[in-house]
Amino acid sequence: MDSRSNSVNRNTKKNDDDNITQREEALYSVERIFESKEVPSWQNQLTLRAFCVSFILGILFTFIVLKLSLTTGIIPSLNVSAGLLGFFFLKTWTKLLEKSGILKQPFTRQENTVIQTCVVATSGIAFSGGFGSYLFAMSEVAAKQSTEANNAFNIKNPSLGWMIGFLFVVSFLGLFSVVPLRKIMIIDFKLTYPSGTATAHLINSFHTPQGAKLAKKQVKALAKFFSFSFLWGFFQWFFTAGDDCGFASFPTFGLKAYENKFYFDFSATYVGVGMICPYLINISLLLGSILSWGIMWPLIQDRKGHWFPADESPSSLHGLQGYKVFIAIAMILGDGLYNFCKVFGRTLYGLYLQFCSKDEGAVLPVGARPSPPEPSMSFDDQRRTTLFLKDQIPIWVSIVGYVGIAIISTITLPHIFHQLKWYHIIVIYVFAPVLAFCNAYGCGLTDWSLASTYGKLAIFTIGAWAGASHGGVLAGLAACGVMMNIVSTASDLTQDFKTGYMTLASPRSMFISQIIGTAMGCLISPCVFWLFYKAFPDLGTQGSAYPAPYALVYRNMSIIGVEGFSALPKNCLTLCYVFFIGAIVINGIRDLVGKNKAKYIPLPMAMAIPFYLGSYFAIDMCLGSLILFVWTKINKAKADAFGPAVASGLICGDGIWTLPSSILALVGVKPPVCMKFLSRNANTRVDSFLNS
């Protein structure tokens, strides 16, 4: 009797525990909220209206990414903005159709995910296409700023035809290289992909009643600051009739500080970027500015006549400019090498642990071999896993796609770049899938894409292989483009698979959306860059509105890879060694002290950016950080909810102003006023000259 009673009590307790667990799961489960809503088929997730909205937003974000690439090269994550604007446009569209009584298909979170994927894929080509880095580094403008390897055989000026052709033959390979491993990445290894996960949470929240209300308020905030930013850019244009004119040349901290690039340039874009970027990045930029323009460059300038010729041109790499460029390169390479080794090591260790935990008879879970969800999974994971495995992408599609495009590009690329031989391309394509997997896996662990680091690896290996006498500089830059496009799109697609997994969007719809977005980007990005190129004749030159700093950096990396260190001025190589090792040591200390203390140690990569550019954009970004910090102290909930929307509005408004300003420049309409700031003595001389 007692035994039966204890057994009943235990069963009752177990049932109570199960009921509590179910209630807790229902309370915190995302998929319980959407359980009553039917998940559309993968074909119905791919709608014409979604791609129309994606095309419009793709153009907007391409302008933004290109403007950032051609000014500083700092590009924040735009996933939140893409998801929010995609939701707003299609929600407005479907509401109008619903009121008219002609709505056939409701707007779903899966369709929202398709838009976000397509937009990010489109604007991603503006980065991986190298318009502010390796591609523009091939131009005569960049070559003229380098005294080495500036012969015709190492120069290829931008042209709309070859840029579009190049992007179409190299931008799709990365997509096919990681498709067979989507299951092992997302389900078996359960990689987090922080950006993809955050985007999924955002999209899921938009489609709940409470989330829709908040999203409506966020869009209003974005629209308000978009309008302000656009009108502020328009207002500033009136005062920029000449060089160093307008608010962007205001000597905020005095004329001497202005000469050393310390001033606030009233850029709404970089105030917004500062609100999105972590505080540590903005502080690192400011520290780098102080170290370089505040201390090092004035000291090296005093060595003029000893370390470098006194009559050397300010833009010559044999003068002060050489120290600025090559020390920045040393820090970037040191940081990149450390993070490459760290992420690659973590990738190999993670793979080792994953395979050790499996049975000896287990096989690599690739292709269309679905496995049922584990009983111990939560309701959310069970539902997501079932639907993720439902729509398979056959392995033969990946193999045929990769091999087919590889053959086409191996034939085509040597006709675009005569210096890049067919055997260089084959070697790249043999190793590319492995590196694409490593980048995608590492991105899932750390949210850090090392696409540019893999590109630099290609610069040095292929450039040195081709040799100086056979156009190695151009061959290295072209190889960088091939490698960057492959590994960048591979990590982007796996991020999107994670977002799709958490929003129940089909892998097929994600893959097709990524392909369509990439194709859009291959057309839109070169056209937008061509508009910049034709509208601004001084594009890529130091001191212009669009200096394209990374173009010179990438070209000089290629020169070093091909010709060695002969281009460096006196003592520059020693300083490069110091900063290269310093970047590795700082990163090592950051990892040793732990996350809590590491947030007080600057990032070498961020510190290196202002070495060449100056501190004006760092001051803008620090102001953005300060605004967000004060706002958080006053009302943290509101700052968390509306901060990204306000920042996106500032970035988008100023970014889209570049379209009308470019058109005005193309048709010859010039600003009416030049607002210039002079010292008292200079002003007296000007007045005397005008009155004489």
Secondary structure, DSSP 8 states (H G I E B T S, - for coil): -HHHHHHHHHHHHHHHHHHHHHHHHHHH-HHHHTTTS----HHHHS-HHHHHHHHHHHHHHHHHHHHHHHHT------HHHHHHHHHHHHHHHHHHHHHHT---S---HHHHHHHHHHHHHHHHHHHHTTTTTHHHHTSHHHHHT-SSS-SGGG-----HHHHHHHHHHHSSHHHHHHGGGHHIIIIIS----HHHHHHHHHHHHHTSHHHHHHHHHHHHHHHHHHHHHHHHHHHHHTTBSSTT-SGGG--TT-HHHHHTT-S----HHHHHHHHHS-HHHHHHHHHHHIIIIIIIHHHHHTTBTTTB-TT--TT-TTTHHHHHHHHHHHHHHHHHHHHHHHHHHHHHHHHHHHHHTS-TT-----SS------TTS-HHHHHHHHHHHHS---HHHHHHHHHHHHHHHHHHHHHH-TTS-HHHHHHHHHHHHHHHHHHHHHHHHHS---HHHHHHHHHHHHHHHH-GGGTHHHHHHHHHHHHHHHHHHHHHHHHHHHHHHHHT--HHHHHHHHHHHHHHHHHHHHHHHHHHHHH-TTTTSTTSS---HHHHHHHHHHHHHHHTTTT--TTHHHHHHHHHHHHHHHHHHHHHH-HHHHTTS--HHHHHHHHHH-SHHHHHHHHHHHHHHHHHHH-HHHHHHHHHHHHHHHHHHHHHHHHHHHHHHHTT---S-B-----HHHHHHHHHHHH-
